[in-house]
Amino acid sequence: MPERRQRRPKAPRPTPPKPVDLARWLFILSAVVGMARFLVQVSDREMLIGELRARQPELGQDELDAAATGGTFFSLLLAVGLVLICTRLANRMAAGRNWARVVLTVLAVAGAFLGVVRLITVGTGFATAYGLVVSPLDLVFNVITMAIDAVAVVLAFQPAAAGYFRSRPVTVDRAPGHP
C-alpha cells in the first residue's frame, strides 16, 4: 500500500501592521477609482462614434455603432481585469510579499508621473494647442488617484511596514527523506 503524504498544516498568516493593511485598501480603492474614470471616458458614446467617424469616414452608421459597442465592452473587460490584478497584488503585499509592494509602487509612481504630465499639458495649454480635449471630471479623477496612490505608497514604506516585509523568512519545502 502506498504511503500517504501528510500535508503540513499551513502556518497562520501574520496580521499585517495597520499601515500595510490601510495601504492595501488604498491601492484597491485607487484601482476602482481608475476604473470609474476609464468607464466615464468610454461611456460617452457620441464621442466614441465621432472619433471613429473621423478616423474611418467610410464606415456606415451600423458599423460605427458595432465598433463603439465592441470597444466599450472590451474596455469594460480590461478595466475589470486591471482591478482584479491590482487587488491580487495588494492582497499579496498584505500577506508580506515585498515584490508585490514594489510592483504596486512602480505602478503608482508611473501613474503619478503620467498624471503630472497630463496636468502640466492642460495647465500650460499644450493640450488645447494640439486639439486634445481633457474634461474637468477627468482631471478630478486624475488628482484623486494620484493622492490615493501617494498615501498608499507612503504607508507601505513606513518603518512598521518595512519591518513586516523584512521579518518574513524564506521557507523551502523539502520532500521527506531529503536533507
N, C-alpha and C positions, 0 to 999 in steps of 0.2 A: 504494500500500500504506500503510495507516495506521501512524502512528508508535507504537511500543510505549513505554509509560511504564516506566521502570525504577524499581523501588522502592528507596528508600534503605534501607540496612541499619539495623536498629534499633540504637540505642545500647545498649551493655550497661547493665543496671540496676546502679546503685551498691549496694554491700553496705551494708545499714543498720547503724548502730552497735549494739553489744551491747544497750544499754538498750532501743532500739526493737524489736529482734528479740525480746527477752525480753517486752516489753510486748505484742507481737503474740500470742505463745503464751499469755500470761496472759489476755488478752481472750478468746481462743478457749476456754481452759480454763473461764473464768467462764461462758461461754455453755453449755458442755457440762454443767457442774455445775448451772446453772439449768435446763437441760432435764431432768436427772436428778431434780431437785426437783419439777419440774412433773409428770413421769411417775409419781413416787411418789404424788403427790397424786391423780392421776386413776386410778391403778391400784387404788384402794380402791373396788371395785365396789359393795360393800354400802353404803358411804357415799353413793355417787352415786345408787343406787336409792332410798335413804332420802330424800335431798334431792328427787329427782324426785317421789316419792310424797307428800312434804309439800307440794310446790308444786302438784302436779296429782293430787289424790286420785282423780279419775275414771278415770285410766288403768289398764288391766289389766296383769298381770304381763308378758305378751309385749311390750306397748308400752313398758313400763318397761325391759325388757331391751334392746329395739331402740334406745331412746333412749340408754341408757348405753353401748352398743357404738358407736353413731354418735358420741357425744360423746367417747369415748376415742379413736376413730380420728381424728376431726377435731383433737383435742388433740395427737396424735402428729404429724400433718402440720404443724400450727402450730409445734410445738417444733422439728422438723427444719428448717423454713423459717427460723426465727429464728436457729438455729445457723449455717445457711448464710449468712445475711445478716451476722451478726457476723464470721464467718470471712472473708467477702469484704471487709468494712470493715477488718478487722485486716491483711489482706494488702495492701490499698491504702495503709494507713498505713505499713506496712513498705516500700512502694515509694516513699515520700516524699510522699504526698498529705496535706497538712495538714488539709484538710477532713474526711478520714476520722478523723484523730486527734481533731478537735473533736467530731465526731458520737459517737465512742466515749466520749469524756469526758463529754459531756452524758448519754448513756445510763447510764454508770456512776454519775454524780452523782445522777441521778434514781432509779436503783435503790438507791443507798445511802440517799437520803432516805426512800424508802418502807420500806426495811429498818429504819432507825432508828425510824420511826413505828410499825412493827409491834412492834419490841422494847419501845418505850415503852408501847404499848397492852397488851401482855401483862404487862409488869413492873408496871404500875400497877393492873392488874385490870380495866381498861376492857373488854378482850376478853371476859372471863368475865361481866361485868355485862351485856353486850349479847348474850350467848349464842353468841359466836364461839369455836370450838374451834380452837386452834393447837397442833399436835403439837410435841413437843420436837425431833423429827427435822427438822421444817420450820424451826424456829429455828436448828438447827445449820447446815442448808443456807444459811439467810439470812446468818449470820455469816461462813461460808466465802466466799460470793460477794462480800460486802462487802469482806472482807480482800483477796481476789484483785483485785477492781476497784481498790481503793485503791492497791495496789502497782503495778498496771499503769499507772494514771494518773500516779503519781509518776515511774515510769520513762520514760513517754512525754514528760514535760516536763523531764527533766534537761537540763543545759546541752549535753551532747553530742548529745542528741536534737534540741534546738531548733536547733542549728547545721545539722543534717542537713535539717531541713524548710526552713530559710531558704536553703540553698545550691542548691535546685532551681530552675534557670532556667525561665522560661516560654518555650516554643518555639511558633512559629506556622508551620505548614506552608503554603507558598505554591505555587501552581501554577507550573510552568515558564513563563518569559516574563513573569511579573508581578513588579513591584518589591516 
